[in-house]
Amino acid sequence: MARQRFSIATFNVKNLVNPGVNYYQKKDGSWNRYSDAAFARKVTWLAEQLADMDADHVCLQEVFHVEALQAVAERHAEIVATRGLHQPAYTEILHFPNDRSKIDDPSPGLGYLGRRPVLSSRKVQDLTEDPVILGSERGLSYSLTSTSRPIAIIEVDLGGLTGSIVNLHLKSKRPLLDRDDPADDPANLMFLDRAKGDVGSLVLRAGEALAARREILSLLRGNGRPVFVLGDFNDGAEAVTTEVIRGESPWRNEPDAAIKQGFWDVELYSAAAIHLRRSERADFTTHVHNGHHNTIDHILLSQEFYYRNSRRIGDLDYMRAFNDHVVDGEFAGAPREPDASDHGQLVAYFSFVPPDV
């Protein structure tokens, strides 16, 4: 039977907000807002990027309104037709709104664009009924009752195979400070308070990673279906928060095969790391700040598509970054694309032989 192919992408779209809607109040009291013309430019850039990526399943971050996402999908269809490209339209358009969003002060949610049927979808954000708790036995006292952005879980048809996709956007490294906190203004030189804000962001991001891991475990454990976890983790591949999401590897010399298999059953693997093991060089930079080139957007996959698993059902064939537009804006004279995202996009390409039914 011929191999089936599909691709999965992560795309932080940077503030996809309906035109004329206020968002993110500035320090001077004014608000950010898209004019109709600016919104049209933004939508066109995003749609053109989607046409270049040509991914079957796209997880998007910083989607404030479903209408804006629908506009991107419609513009993508127009660009595909104009270019004469043979790309299917995005018929599945999902928005996962942020519970903290207000009409006059919206917060970023998540989005999904797909070309195959979505079998089910849900989001997790309110953890009040089942908070993430760390005990006080080692000086900790921690309880997370809400994530800053939703966690989206989408069950999809991969083309004769059912898979689960988890879309994440964890808290950024920006200091967790109130808008009116004097430490929020770097000019005040309140370094200790800003350091406390850094720790606050880290603690929140770590809690969100734990909340995500809890959901991921429920999808992975004892389940032969593939799971893909992707999005803007706001941390590098070796960060503790990323490792929490990815899971542990078993001890290499563990003599008990059943224990090893138990670890592998719930471990996730980096698509970028797999690609790099096969390539002399590849650049998966997705964000640049103050001269630091980072990969903070990730695509992780379960053992069903891991190349070292002899019982895998498919393979990661290729990984690609779309990051030519990402520049360090701190440099004077740096070429700026005001309508572009400040993140690069990652696309992973997979293939498999459909199982016998």
C-alpha positions, 0 to 999 in steps of 0.5 A: 500500500502506498505511503500516506503523507501529512505535515504539521506546523506551528505558527505564532502569528503575533497579535492576530486581532480584529480591526478596530479592536483595542489590545495591549494598552501602552504605557502612555495609556493609549492602545494598540489597534489595527486599522482596516488597511493594517489588518489587511496587510497583516492577513495577507502576510500571514496567508502568504506565509501559509501558502509557502509552508503548505502544511496540512495541520497548522497550530497557531498562537496569539489568535485573539478572534475567530473572525480574524483567523477566518479572514486569514484562511479566506485570503490563503485560498485567494493567494493559492488560486492567484498563484495557481498552486495545488493546495487544498483549502483549510476547511477546519478553522478552530479558535480556542479563546482565552478565558481571561479575554474581555471585549475591551481588553482581549487576551491571546488564544490559540487557533488551528487550521486543517485540511482533514476532518477534526474528530474532536477538540477541547481546551484546558485553562481553568484548573480550579477543579484539579489544580497543579499542586507542589507540596510544602515538604521541601519548602514549596507551596504552589498551586496553579488554578489557571494557565495564562493561555489555553491548552488545545487538544485536537483529535484529527484524521491524518489520512487513514490514521487518527492522531492527537495534536496538542497546541501550546503557548506557555508564559513568556520570559517577560517579568511577571509584573502588574502594568502599574508596577514601577518595576515594569519600567526598566528606566526605574532600575528596580533590578531586584523587583524585576528579578522577582518578576522573572522568577514569577514568569518562570514559576508560571511557565513551569506550572503550565508545563506540568498542566500540559504534561498531565494532559499529554500523559492521558493521551499517551499512556497505553495508547497506540495512537500518535501524539504531536505536541507543538507550539510556542514554549517560550523556552529552549529545547534543553530547558526544564519546562521543555523537558517536563513536557517532553518527559524522561528517558529511561536509564540506558542500562536499565535491565528491566525491559518493561520499565524501559517500555513504560518510559518510552510509552509516554516520552516525546521526541524533538522533531528538530533533534531528529532532523539534526542527527541526520543532517550536517547542518540545519538552522531552526531559529524561531526567535531573535532577541538582543542578538540571541538566536533561539529555538523556542517553538517546538514540534514533539512527536511520540514513539509511533513516529520515532525512527529508533522505535522498531515498531513505529508506524511511520517516520519523520521525513523532513523538518523545515524552518521558515525564518527568513523574516526573523531579525533582531530588531534591536539593531539600528537599521535592521530590515523590519517587516511590520506586518510579519510575525516575530517568530519563525515557523516550523513544519514537520513532514511525516509519512506512514503506511495506513494500518490494515482495517 
